[in-house]
Amino acid sequence: MKTKLLSPGPVTLSERVSRALLRGELCHRESEFAELTKRVLANLAAVYPEAREAYRPVLLTTSGTGAVEAMIGSLVPKKGGNVLVIANGVYGERAASTLEVQGKRFELLRSEWLLPIDISEAEERLRTGRFSHVVAVHHETTTGRLNDIDSLGRLCRQFQVPLLLDAVSSFGGEAIDWGAWSLEACAASAGKCLHAVPGISFVMVKKDVLARRESGATSMYLDLFRYAADQADGFSPFTQGVQAVCALDEALLELFEMGGWEQRRATYRTLTEQVRIGLRDLGISPLLEDHPASSSMLASYWLPRGLSYEKLHAHLKARGFVIYSGQGRFEGEIFRIAVMGDLTKGDLERLLAEIRSVVLP
Ligand SMILES: *Cc1c(COP(=O)(O)O)cnc(C)c1O
């Protein structure tokens, strides 16, 4: 039986997405690939139909971190930029490191990883008028918390500060309010909620920003403005991961056929709830007790006393399931289960039976 990946990317591929990888022997300078790229761009823009008019996707051959780096690098100006970075986990803190490497000004508003982002402190700081941008993480994969971007985005709008959002592990599986959040751009990846392969990522950018602005790019390779200009005709300045674009093309058709992102979110919620209840019955508690704060597609759980992550991981891996460890301060204390990708209720029943056999031998 095929191994099931329970990591928040890469995800288990469906048969049809796997097969699409084999149609990829195309040269990236040929018109066939340009046509494919244009279709993928149009379909990415259609995942959230209400975003289509004002935003445009820019496709990059890189992992999710590369898309976030391209977004921050290209859109925050070198002169006069000052970013408020809101962090409550690994990915928010990584955004701050990115700005540091780029030599751009920022302030880090950091919350303890088990806590929500600090909306009232964000409001205090935004009130001073000293920021050009806010950077935040939508689904903070470190814990599985879906951050309250609804409140933060509205604040950004109130103070007229553009928001740059890391939506790498939420795009295609959670609600994004394109109208209310002051969103200038959001970064996302093919290999998470879109169920394609890692290596292709993209940034949805406001069209007027792409048309108007000078690039602040600190990287020759990750300059969104340069990609956006070439991709108007379906071409890219550098070689794209052709096979990975084919997989994304197929994965988007699959998403539309199943009913779009809302249907996918409903599936995620059902599967996550199944895992939560099954683990609760084994005495295993979620990291975030207030589970409305959790994302639809990933939850973290405390390891039961006396059971190491290595033992649990090895047992499950030998039986065809790859779970995901904690990062940073949670390493060795938690495990994470993501339900993205080609997974069924039956798969998770088998998973829960295997966890039971380790916990209650
Ligand atoms: C996965 C993820 C990323 C990017 O990780 P890569 O390993 O570079 O793909 C960025 N932000 C969040 C919130 C993520 O979950």
The ligand as a MOL file (V3000), in Angstrom:
LIG
                    3D

  0  0  0     0  0            999 V3000
M  V30 BEGIN CTAB
M  V30 COUNTS 15 15 0 0 0
M  V30 BEGIN ATOM
M  V30 1 C 5.4100 25.1730 4.5860 0
M  V30 2 C 5.3680 26.5930 4.9490 0
M  V30 3 C 6.2470 27.5260 4.3770 0
M  V30 4 C 7.3040 27.1940 3.3750 0
M  V30 5 O 8.0670 26.0940 3.6130 0
M  V30 6 P 8.9580 25.4400 2.4600 0
M  V30 7 O 9.6020 24.3150 3.1890 0
M  V30 8 O 9.8850 26.4430 1.9660 0
M  V30 9 O 7.9830 25.0030 1.3940 0
M  V30 10 C 6.0960 28.8590 4.7050 0
M  V30 11 N 5.1420 29.2520 5.5530 0
M  V30 12 C 4.2800 28.4020 6.1060 0
M  V30 13 C 3.2280 28.9300 7.0190 0
M  V30 14 C 4.3640 27.0340 5.8280 0
M  V30 15 O 3.5180 26.1690 6.3860 0
M  V30 END ATOM
M  V30 BEGIN BOND
M  V30 1 1 1 2
M  V30 2 1 2 3
M  V30 3 2 2 14
M  V30 4 1 3 4
M  V30 5 2 3 10
M  V30 6 1 4 5
M  V30 7 1 5 6
M  V30 8 2 6 7
M  V30 9 1 6 8
M  V30 10 1 6 9
M  V30 11 1 10 11
M  V30 12 2 11 12
M  V30 13 1 12 13
M  V30 14 1 12 14
M  V30 15 1 14 15
M  V30 END BOND
M  V30 END CTAB
M  END
